[in-house]
Amino acid sequence: MTNPVFEIANRKVGLNYDPLVIAEIGINHEGSLKTAFEMVDAAIEAGAEVIKHQTHVVEDEMSGDAKKVIPGNADVSIYDIMERCALNEEDETKLKEYVESKGAIFISTPFSRAAALRLERMGVQAYKIGSGECNNYPLLDLVASFGKPIILSTGMNDIPSIRKSVEIFRKHSVPYCLLHCTNVYPTPDNLIRLGGVEELQREFPDAVVGLSDHSIDNLSCLGAVAVGASVLERHFTDSKDRPGPDIECSMDIKECSELIKLSKRMKAMRGGSKGAVEEEQVTIDFAYASVVTIAPVKAGEVFSVDNLWVKRPGTGEFLADDFESLLGRAASQDIDIDTQLKKEHIVYE
């Protein structure tokens, strides 16, 4: 398959459709449902079709050892962060209902078996799997068993590792999307590596591909569309003045709106092949050169560089490419100077 397509809530995703921009509010709400609602409102205002959350059931997700691990973009342990930011099932269900009441699609990333089972109870229409779970094959097998589309971030993983994940998706016959990703927050330009998007498409031709981005603006996402990305994911916040570990690499309303608009434009620009298009004919007519006489020519006289040259416009019967083949031929009749050469002007033997 060279042009795979999948659907989330009747929204088709693939090369022939506008890129799907996922606004990830993630844990930017810092555990406040009120803040989460405000971020949803902002994402809807920006035009986001899909709003993504993170589902953390901390005791099922992490062991006590996580209390000793401090992420590179924080100053407290990952356990403390998730304990502070996690929504309980009741609040997360309210968040899903709120997103859907606004006409958008709610998806979330489960970080544990309990989280996946919660999301299935909630009736999500697709799953997003984070890079850290790309090689969590038991969790992937559980989620794939639900039979719903899966969007998988592949940061920190190589092709053999990703292939094991893909084999699980294929076993369960679920449509899937692979997102190239670099898990550095924020990601500097030299670590974006857009070639990863192309590599994923080559290695997994039945996958829709895209980019999960952690840089500080939209440039890498637009570049990804140019090389074939159909899904773009960025963290989202209604205000960059809010606290939180992901705020620095989050887009706001203005950036999200611009990404949606510009990604559609970039999608329209990609592909194609070299050669003239029909719409260029009006330019061809004046910009190309035709073979013309630069001196009077008598019947029987041989054409040479002394009596023939090429000049605009390109509306004559012979264009510049024909010039060499006309030299040495004889004129069939008298021809005035500055005349576009025609077939009737030439002796054919």
C-alpha positions, -999 to +999 in steps of 0.1 A: +000+000+000+015+033-010-013+057+000-029+044+032-059+061+048-075+057+082-105+074+099-112+088+133-148+098+138-154+100+100-123+123+096-102+107+068-065+110+073-039+104+046-019+121+018-049+131-001-065+149+028-056+181+047-031+173+075-047+165+108-034+188+135-036+174+170-036+199+198-022+182+229-033+198+261-017+168+278-009+177+314-006+215+307-038+219+328-018+209+359-046+188+372-073+215+370-104+206+351-113+242+348-080+250+332-085+220+309-118+234+298-102+268+291-076+251+270-102+232+250-121+264+243-088+280+230-080+250+208-115+250+194-112+287+187-079+280+168-097+254+147-083+222+161-102+190+151-086+167+176-077+175+212-055+151+230-052+144+267-029+122+287-044+095+309-024+088+340-034+063+367-003+069+387-002+038+409-006+015+379+018+035+358+048+039+380+066+021+407+081+039+437+114+042+419+099+068+397+101+092+427+138+093+421+136+102+384+136+138+374+128+146+337+150+169+318+124+196+316+114+196+353+129+200+388+107+175+406+103+137+400+081+123+372+060+107+399+053+140+416+044+156+383+020+130+373+004+127+407-002+165+406-015+166+370-035+134+367-073+137+363-095+111+379-119+091+357-148+113+366-131+145+356-115+130+325-149+117+314-162+153+318-133+166+297-141+141+269-178+151+270-168+188+269-145+183+239-172+164+220-199+189+229-177+215+211-177+193+179-141+181+183-126+147+187-112+136+220-083+111+221-058+104+249-026+086+256-028+057+281+004+052+301-007+020+318-031-009+316-055+008+340-054+040+318-062+020+286-091+002+303-104+035+315-103+051+281-120+020+266-148+024+292-150+061+282-156+050+246-127+069+229-127+066+191-089+062+187-058+059+208-025+078+209+005+060+222+035+080+234+071+074+225+079+060+259+053+032+253+064+025+217+083-006+229+058-014+256+045-044+237+021-058+263+003-024+265+003-021+227-012-055+224-039-046+249-048-014+231-047-029+196-071-056+209-098-029+212-098-027+174-096+011+171-071+033+151-038+039+169-014+068+165+020+058+177+049+082+185+082+066+178+107+088+195+137+071+211+131+040+191+147+025+160+132+007+130+135-029+145+118-017+177+090+000+158+086-030+135+077-051+166+049-026+174+037-026+138+035-064+138+011-061+168-011-036+149-011-058+118-020-089+139-051-071+152-058-056+118-061-021+132-053+010+111-023+028+124-002+060+121+034+064+130+047+097+142+084+106+139+094+123+172+124+135+191+120+135+229+141+165+237+121+194+252+124+217+234+139+200+203+167+220+186+166+222+148+195+198+143+177+170+162+144+173+143+156+150+115+127+151+090+143+122+072+127+101+099+093+108+085+104+096+051+121+066+066+089+055+084+070+057+051+096+036+033+098+010+060+060+008+067+042+015+034+008+006+050+012+033+077+000+069+076+029+089+089+034+122+106+053+142+132+050+147+169+069+178+175+085+193+206+102+223+190+093+260+197+075+269+166+056+255+135+085+253+111+093+216+116+057+206+113+054+224+080+086+208+068+072+175+078+041+180+056+064+188+027+080+154+030+047+135+035+033+139+070-004+136+073-007+140+111+009+168+131+009+169+169+021+197+191+015+205+228-011+232+232-018+259+258-042+288+259-014+310+274+023+306+274+024+324+308+010+293+325+033+270+346+041+235+335+069+214+320+055+213+284+045+250+281+078+260+265+072+237+235+035+243+233+017+262+206-009+288+215-041+299+197-024+320+171+003+293+163-023+265+162-045+285+138-015+293+116-004+257+116-038+245+105-039+270+077-003+267+066-002+229+067-031+229+042-012+252+019+020+230+023+000+199+015-012+215-017+024+223-027+039+188-023+043+161-049+039+167-086+066+163-113+088+185-134+073+199-166+051+226-180+015+228-166-015+239-186-018+271-166+017+282-178+007+283-215-001+320-213+034+326-200+049+302-226+033+323-253+054+354-245+084+339-227+095+313-251+114+322-283+104+314-319+126+311-349+125+343-369+143+358-399+168+385-391+174+394-427+153+392-459+155+356-473+152+348-510+136+317-524+162+289-525+185+307-501+199+285-473+190+293-437+220+303-416+229+322-384+231+353-407+195+352-416+178+332-387+177+337-350+153+332-321+131+359-305+101+362-283+072+355-283+069+317-284+039+317-307+057+306-339+056+272-355+093+267-347+106+272-312+142+278-301+147+240-297+141+237-335+168+263-345+197+239-352+176+216-373+166+245-396+201+256-404+212+244-439+176+240-451+164+261-481+137+287-483+107+277-504+098+314-511+109+349-504+105+358-467+106+393-452+129+402-423+115+397-388+091+369-398+083+339-376+094+309-397+066+286-408+066+251-423+055+265-456+087+286-458+109+255-460+118+232-489+111+196-479+129+170-501 
